[in-house]
Amino acid sequence: MLSNSILKQREPRPILPMTSNPSVNPSSERIIWIARHGHRYDFQYPEWFETAPRRYDPPLSQLGLQQAQDLAERLKRNAKPGQLTIFSSPFRRCVTTAHAVAEQLAVPLYLEAGIGEWLNPDWMTEMPEIASPQELQAEFPRLDLSHRSHLHPQYPETREQQCWRRSGDTARHLVAQTSGDILFVGHGATVAGMTQGLLAEPVEIQAACCSLVQFTETDGGWRLDLRGDTSHLRESETQVRFN
């Protein structure tokens, strides 16, 4: 079982210069946010799993939908208008969470398989079936399908370090290739992996549903400002669960 705290284990790749973008103020600090999806429907109704057609791809619960809106409202207050790029895991719970933010900020969102759920064989008996990008786009109109995922994880991932490594690699790649601020919306394990991928020293974070990790770019790399903050949520779960 994945702990709700992580330790940094690997050095990040150097961050490449930002690409030219006249809409971004070059004097402003670049910010990277990492959020976990909202509370899952099957956390509230475990019996859903027994009859669900896509049993490893639950939607959000009502609490999760509220949390997604709370996250969206916080980022509307904190993000630079029109200057946020959103990458979401392709699992429905993440897309729903990310789309709430995209709607509030009037920006597109992109799918990235490299930050998808840990394919833990103790949690799932086969590669999870999830909605196609076209099906998701029909439901979530802010979804832009022009982005090609950096990588596609393969089932099974028997060790959590495999998930941490590929999600960290993906985060570093996208940060290097994307100008401006970024929001990643992932899962408990990939929030951990992405955080590890951007830092060069041991760190402890929390990964509750719709919690927020925040980095600010500095001359020497990244400064960790938030370690899984939930102060924006009207209600959060009392026990942090990963599956």
Phi, psi and omega in degrees: 000134181289133175287157176273015170226156182226159173241137177291132184237344187225152177283138177283157171291155176300144176278125180284160178301149177293146176286159182291131179209103185296344181278349182262131178288113185295341180275349182279151179284138178279136183236138173242125174252145174230123181236147169271154177298167178287175181303132186277147179300319183285347170292325181273323182233082184300334181292341177307323183302326187291333185238359184291137178293330176235079194291341179260013181228062183290153171282183174279150169283175175300321176298318179297321178295320177295317179298319179299319177293321178298317178297316181299318181293323177296314182290332174297325178285326191259333185278153175287130184303127175071010186238025181245128173257128184249126173244130182236143164306147181282001177286144188304320183297328178282317180299318178299316179297312182295323182293326176301320178291315181301322179294316181296322185263356180057049177229160177283168171229156186232146178272139176222108183294335182294346176250019179289176186304147171299123182273065186278118181295345174284342180259334187214144185268351179203173176302126184298138171273127179231169180294148177289158176303323180293321177295318179295319181297325178296331181267331184237090190293344176283353182287125179251122186266014183283341181280136174259128183302142178298319177204163179237112182294153182246137176279141356266157169252098190283342180235141181297333179297330176297316179294315178301317184295312185287326177288325175294317176301317180296315180299315180298319179298313183290324176297319180290331186263353187240133177271157176080191182281155183225143166242124170257132175243115185224212186241172181307313182290322183278335168301316176299313182295318179294322177297315177300323183293337183258354185245158181237022179209158180300142181208147175246131178231167172250148183227051174291164180300132181060023171286163187229124170258140181225133174242146170240133181289137176233175180300329183261004181143241185228137175258129179274115183259326179231139186244036183106047184289138177235018185294342180278348185274133174290330180209136176227162182290151182278338178234126180282122180244150176246344176199000000 
